[in-house]
Amino acid sequence: MSSLDIVEAERLEASNLFYREPALYDSVQADSDSATVCQALIDQHFPAARTLLDFGCGTGRDLELLAQRFDCAGVDLQPRLAHYARRTHPELDIRVGDMRTVRLGHTADVLTCLGNSLAYVHGNQDVRATFETFAAHAHRDTLLVLCSPVAPIESPSPQQARVETRLGTATVTIAYEWDLRTQINTMRRHWVFDSGEEACDTIRRRILGPRELELYAIHAGFDVVAIIDESGGGGLIGPGAYTVARYQG
Ligand SMILES: C[S@@+](CC[C@H](N)C(=O)[O-])C[C@H]1O[C@@H](n2cnc3c(N)ncnc32)[C@H](O)[C@@H]1O
């Protein structure tokens, strides 16, 4: 990794409690269905797929399930998460790399970028570079499956929720900001654990609307074949969506 990548990885790690405590992330996400939804989309659009590359794989929680069906590898910017993923899933091939620049030297039938990982790439040039990375790992008909925010979350006042975690139950207060000029949706969380411990984190996600996703995809040689609401409901209402695109070369 370049020294800039290291700075970026350290900045990300400091920003999010889950990145500082990867096991906490896994425990809170335990009932996520993103790998199941992703697999259903692959079955629908490329049932013969055999190989899969996951960009922004985090703790490897989706790869764990996808690896039961595909020959998988994952890439993440944060060495701490990659180390955790290798330790908890020794069977997985996990690399440290930046999805804007990494080149693994081979292609895969399916490329995934799940759990909003794309939203951590903020600038237009960086988004474009990330789609070029996808193209660099694609062959004709490679399927790209993204799960990303397509609309901001806006809330007039902070919301509170009780969350079960491996560190015990916490009350988390969440506030959102939306900057229309940069299309960054900022989420600020204040965690108060029943033990009395407190933590704060700030997560900044770039929102790419459906038409923007189409444009970045087309520029990189992918045709969007579906954009489906994350909720699984009929219309596209956001905030999250799955985008499925096919590489035309
Ligand atoms: C919200 S997590 C999602 C992780 C995983 N996909 C999941 O669903 O559990 C976002 C991930 O994107 C990674 N990430 C952010 N920017 C990245 C970049 N430029 N290259 C590679 N990974 C990146 C972060 O390190 C983090 O693991």
The ligand as an SDF file (V2000), in Angstrom:
LIG
                    3D

 27 29  0  0  0  0  0  0  0  0999 V2000
  -19.4130   -0.7620    5.9020 C   0  0  0  0  0  0  0  0  0  0  0  0
  -18.0210   -1.7440    5.5870 S   0  0  0  0  0  0  0  0  0  0  0  0
  -18.7190   -3.0870    4.6720 C   0  0  0  0  0  0  0  0  0  0  0  0
  -17.8620   -4.3060    4.7320 C   0  0  0  0  0  0  0  0  0  0  0  0
  -18.4570   -5.5560    4.0710 C   0  0  0  0  0  0  0  0  0  0  0  0
  -18.6480   -5.3760    2.6550 N   0  0  0  0  0  0  0  0  0  0  0  0
  -19.7560   -5.9090    4.7460 C   0  0  0  0  0  0  0  0  0  0  0  0
  -20.8150   -5.7370    4.1310 O   0  0  0  0  0  0  0  0  0  0  0  0
  -19.6980   -6.3460    5.8880 O   0  0  0  0  0  0  0  0  0  0  0  0
  -17.1390   -0.8160    4.3500 C   0  0  0  0  0  0  0  0  0  0  0  0
  -15.7960   -1.4450    4.0210 C   0  0  0  0  0  0  0  0  0  0  0  0
  -15.2190   -0.7830    2.8990 O   0  0  0  0  0  0  0  0  0  0  0  0
  -13.8210   -0.7240    3.1110 C   0  0  0  0  0  0  0  0  0  0  0  0
  -13.2510    0.3250    2.2540 N   0  0  0  0  0  0  0  0  0  0  0  0
  -13.4970    1.6510    2.3150 C   0  0  0  0  0  0  0  0  0  0  0  0
  -12.7830    2.2920    1.3690 N   0  0  0  0  0  0  0  0  0  0  0  0
  -12.0980    1.3330    0.6850 C   0  0  0  0  0  0  0  0  0  0  0  0
  -11.1940    1.3580   -0.4030 C   0  0  0  0  0  0  0  0  0  0  0  0
  -10.8480    2.5100   -0.9950 N   0  0  0  0  0  0  0  0  0  0  0  0
  -10.6920    0.1800   -0.8590 N   0  0  0  0  0  0  0  0  0  0  0  0
  -11.0170   -0.9900   -0.2600 C   0  0  0  0  0  0  0  0  0  0  0  0
  -11.8590   -1.0680    0.7890 N   0  0  0  0  0  0  0  0  0  0  0  0
  -12.4040    0.0670    1.2570 C   0  0  0  0  0  0  0  0  0  0  0  0
  -13.7000   -0.4220    4.5910 C   0  0  0  0  0  0  0  0  0  0  0  0
  -12.4130   -0.6950    5.0730 O   0  0  0  0  0  0  0  0  0  0  0  0
  -14.7840   -1.3270    5.1540 C   0  0  0  0  0  0  0  0  0  0  0  0
  -14.2910   -2.6050    5.4410 O   0  0  0  0  0  0  0  0  0  0  0  0
  1  2  1  0
  2  3  1  0
  2 10  1  0
  3  4  1  0
  4  5  1  0
  5  6  1  0
  5  7  1  0
  7  8  2  0
  7  9  1  0
 10 11  1  0
 11 12  1  0
 11 26  1  0
 12 13  1  0
 13 14  1  0
 13 24  1  0
 14 15  1  0
 14 23  1  0
 15 16  2  0
 16 17  1  0
 17 18  1  0
 17 23  2  0
 18 19  1  0
 18 20  2  0
 20 21  1  0
 21 22  2  0
 22 23  1  0
 24 25  1  0
 24 26  1  0
 26 27  1  0
M  CHG  2   2   1   9  -1
M  END
$$$$
